[in-house]
Amino acid sequence: MNRIAEIARSFGVLGFSAFGGPTAHLGYFRTEFVERRRWLDDRQYSEIVALSQLLPGPGSSQVGMMLGYHRAGFSGMAIAWLMFTWPSLALMAAFALLFDATSASWTLGLLAAAVAVVFHAVTGMARSMASTPRSATIAVASGIAVLALPNAFTHLGVIILAGLIGAFSFNSLIDATPPPSPLRAIPAWAGIGSLVVFLGALLGAVIMGGFYPAFIQAGSTVFGGGHVVLPLLEKLVVAPGFINETDFLSGYSAAQAVPGPMFSFASYLGAIYGGIGGAVLASLAIFFPAALLSISGMYFWGRWRKAPRIQAAVTGINAGVVGLLGAALYDPVFTHGITSVSALAIAAVCWLGLAHWKIPPWAIAAGAALAGWVLL
């Protein structure tokens, strides 16, 4: 199987089975690409996750794009995004055009499975990146900070602070020769050009205003991804009267019941506003900045990470990422996923399947959905 086909198949399966929101997606990605396919190791994967936390936009989608680029260049990046995203975009457009958003018991099973997926990811990453007293302290402090100060900019601040602590705490432990770059090198023309296009698109969207430019603004300025996009989109599309409040909140509820990125909410809003064409335009507008920032971010990161002190900072950042995921494991993953003893039982069985029986994530998701339908 060539690499493009491998990317299409693996991300295609995840596009239909990766329920639970952006934090759960990171767990699914780690299981699929670090443990099963061995495209990269935990340290490399953590660097990609950390970079996504430093960039505005849909974090898990950006991680997917970077993984696709790492495996097969720009073609791999595009295929990874398309295959991971199109199922949720299509489902959200269908919700807008055909259905009312309703809750279902099978989605509760999927939320319980997300607890197992994220727990498995956090424990695995902690073993390799937060196993010393110093790194474990950074991880725990990062998690506490995020839980104590729950806003989008806390994530960015924690990553920066963890990097600064690492730069001055771990530099004596880092070899002067940098490890191999975790990502395929980005050409200078692409890295710099993407940044220029991004800034131009954001400026143009702010000046123009209107419905579709609002999605460029949202995709360019939201830190924390996922649920954080809700208040900004409400300000940009509900307040001006493009979408009414009832439709907006119904679509947000529907977004909880589909796999893939939360930013697929844009497809729903676009379909409400302008039918199928509107869904396509809104979806492209909200994800376009994420692709540009991923390319430019990988370019500059690849240049800066070669310095020994940057390597030391990365060690601190890796520990901080473990703390961020640990905090997210508690809230929102555990608090939303474990609503009963039955949900806890589903999560426990899913964890056994992942950690000890080596069952693929898509099968875990399918089994959890069935169990939720029967038990919850």
N, C-alpha and C positions, 0 to 999 in steps of 0.2 A: 504494500500500500504506500503510495507516495505521500509526501507531507501534507499537501493541500487536501487530499482525500481524508487523511488522518485527522486533520483539524476540523474538516466539515463534519465528519462522523462524530467525533468526541464532543464538539460544541453543539452539534445538532441534538444529541441525546440530552445534554445539559439544558438546552433551551426548552425542552419539554418537561424536565424533571427537577430543575433547581428551584424549588420553592423555598420560602422562608426569608426573603430579603437579602440585602447586600452582604451582611455578615455571614449568613449561611452559604452564600455563593462562594465566599473565600474558602470556606471549609470544603465545599464540593470541589473547587478547583484544586485545592491542595491534595485531596484524596485522588483525584483523577490524574493530575499532571506531575505531582511530586512522588506519590506512593506507587500508583499503578503504571504510569507511562514513563516515569523517570526522565522527563524533559529537563528538569533542573532539580537542585537540592533545596533544603529548607532555608538556607541562608540566602540563596539567590531569590527564592520566592518571597522571602520577607522583604528584600530590597524593593521588589516590584510593588508589594503591598504598601510599603512605606512611601514610595514615590507617589502612588495613587492617593495617599492621604494628604500629601502636600499640594495636590492639584485640585482645583474646583471641578465639579462635574460628577457623573455617576461612577463612583469608585470601583465597583465590581466590574462594570463594563470596561473601564480603562485597564484593569488588571487583565481581563480577557483579551483586549486588543494587544497589550504588551506581550502576553504569552503567545498569541498568534504571530506577532512580528518576530519574536525570538525564535520561533520554530520555522517560519517560512517567509520572512520579509513582509513587504507591504501587502502582497496578495494574501498571505496568511493572516495578517491583521484584519483585512476587510472580511475575509471568510469567517474568521472567529467572531467578529461583531455580528455579521449577518445571521449566522446560524444560531448564535446564542440569543439573539434579540427578536427575530421575526415571529416566533410563536407568540410571544407576549404582545407584540404590536398587533398581530392579527386578532388575537382574542380580545384585546381591549377595544379595537375598532368594532368588532362584532358586538360586544357589550353595548357600545354606544348606539349602534344601529338597530339591534335586534332584541336586546334583553334589558330587564331591570337587574340591578346589582343585588344579589341575595347571598346570604351566608349559607354554608353547607357543612355538614359534619365531616366530610372527607378532608376539607381544608384544615380542620383542627388536628387531624392525624398528621398532615404535612407539617404543621407548625411544631408538633411534638418531635417529628423526625429532625427538624432543623436544630433542636436542642442537642440531639445526639451528634449531628454533623459538626456543629460548632465546638462542642466539648471535645470531640476527637481531634479537631484541628488545634485547639488551644493547648491540649496536653502534649500533642506531638511537637508543636513548635516550642513549647516551654522546655522540653527536654533538651533541645539543641541550641536554644538561644537565650534561655533564662535559667541556666543550671548552676551558675556561680552565685555566691552571696551578693555581689555587686549588681549583676544583671537581674537577679531575681528581685532585688530591692527596687530597681528602676521599673520593672514590670508591675509590681504591686502598687507602687506609688502612682504610676500612670493610670492604672485601672481605677484607683480611688479618686484621682483627680477628675476623671471623666464622669464618674458616677456622682461626685459632689457638685460639679459644675456642668450640668447637662445642656450645653449649647454647641452649635456647629464649630465655633472657633476654638473650643477647648481641645478638640482632636488635633488641630493644626499646632496649637501651642504646646501640647504634650510631645508631639513628634519633634518639634524644634528644640524644646528643653532637653528631651532625652538625648538628642544628638549633641547638644552642647556639653552635657554631662559626660557623655561617652568620649567626646573629643579630648577632654582633659583628664579622664579617668582610665581610659583603656589604651591610650597611645603607646604606652610602654609594652603592651602585650601584642601589638600588631606588627607583623613583619613588614619591612620597608618595601618588599616586592608585592604589588597588589595582586589579589587573586584574579582569575579570568573574569571579564565582564559578564554579568548575568544575562545581558541582552546582546543580540546582534547589533553591530555598530550602525548608528544612524548617520547617513551622509550629512555634511555640513549644510549643503543647500536645502535639504529637507528639514533639518532641525531649526535653522534660522528662518527659513521661508515660512514654516508652519507658524512660528511665533508672530511673524509680521502679518500673515493672513488672519490669525486669530484676533490680534489687536484691531485690525481694520474691520473685521466682521462685527466685533463687539461695539466699536465706535459707531458703525453704520446702523446697527440695531437700535442703539440708544437714541440716535438722531432721528431715525425714521419713525420709531414707535409702531403701534399696530399689533395685530394678533400674532402673526408668524414671527416677526422679530422678537416678540416677547420670549419665545422659546430659546432663541440664541442668547438672550440676556440670562435666562434661567440656567442654561447649560454652561454658561461662562462664569457665573458668580456664586454658585451654591457650593459651599464646603460641607462635607458630611454626607452628601448624596441622599438617596432614598427618601425617607420621610421629611428630610429638611427642605426638600423642594416645594412642599405643600404650601407654606405661607407665602413664599415668593410668587409662585404661580397664581395663587389666589389674588394677590395684589395686582398682578400683571394682566390677568384675563377675566377675573370676576368683577373687580372694582370698576374697570372701564365699561362693563356691560357686555362683553363678548360672550360670556357663559354665565348662566344663573347659578346661584349658590346650591340649589338642590341637585342639579346635574353634576356640578363640580364634586360635591361630597359623595354622591352615588358612585361616580367614577373612581374616586379615591378608595371607596370600600371594595369595588370590583378589583382594583389593583392588588389587593391583599390576597386574592384567590387565584392569581395566575402565576406561572413560573417566570423566571427571568427578571430583568431589572425593573425597579420601581419607576424609572423614567419612561417606561412604556405608557404611563399615565398620559403622556403627550399625545399618543395615538388616539386615545379616547376623546380628549378635548378637541383635537383636530377633526375627528369624525363628527362630533356634535356640531362644530362650527362650519365645516365644509365638506362633509361626506368622506368618501374614500380618498379623494385627492387631498383633502385637508389633513387626514390622518398621516398620509405619506409626508407631506410638507412639514407638519409639526414634528414628526419623529426625526426627520433628517435635521431639522433646525436645532433640536435639543441635543442631539448626539454629535453634530458636526464640531462644536468646540472641543468636546472630549477627545476626538481623534487628533485634532491639531495639537492640543496640550500634551497628549500622550507622546506624540512624535517629538515635539520640542523638549519635553521633559526628559525623555530617554537620551536625547542628544547631549543636553547639558549635564545630566547625571553621569553619563559615560565619561565625560571629560573630567568632571570634578572628583569622582570617586577614586581616581588613581593616586591622589595625594594621601600619604600615610595618616595624616590627622583626619581626613575624611573617612578613611577606613575605620579609625577609632570611633568616629561619630556614628558610623553605620552600625557598629556593635551596640551602641546605646540605643539607636533608633530601633534595631531589631528587638531589643528587650521592651522598648516602649510599645511596639506593635503587639507583642504578646499581651501586654496590659490592656491595650485598647480592645483586643478581641475578647479578653477575659471579662471586661466590663460589659461588652455587648452580649456576651453569653448570658449574663444575669438580666440585663435590661437593654433591648426589648425581647431577646430570644426566649429566656426562661420564663419571664413574667407573662408573656403572651402565649407561650407554647404549653406550659404545664398548668392546666386549669382544673385538673381532676386527677384522682389516683389512676384512672385508665390512661390518661395522657402520659403520666409518669411511666407507666408500664410500657407504653408504646415507645417512648424515648429510650428506655433501658434496653429493650430488645433491639432497637435500631443501632444503639451503640455497640452491643455485642456483635451484631451483624457486620458493622464496619471494622471494629477493632480486632475481632478474633475469627470471624467466619469469612472475612474478606469478600463480602457481598458487594457488588457494584452499587454506586450511589443511586442510579436510576431504579434499580430493583428495591432498594431501601425506600425510596420515595413512593413507588407503586404499592408496596406492602403497607406502608404507613397510611396511605390514602384509604386503602381497603379496610384497614383496622379502624381508622377513624370513622368511616361510614358505618361500620358494624357496632362499634363500642361507644362512640361519643355523640 
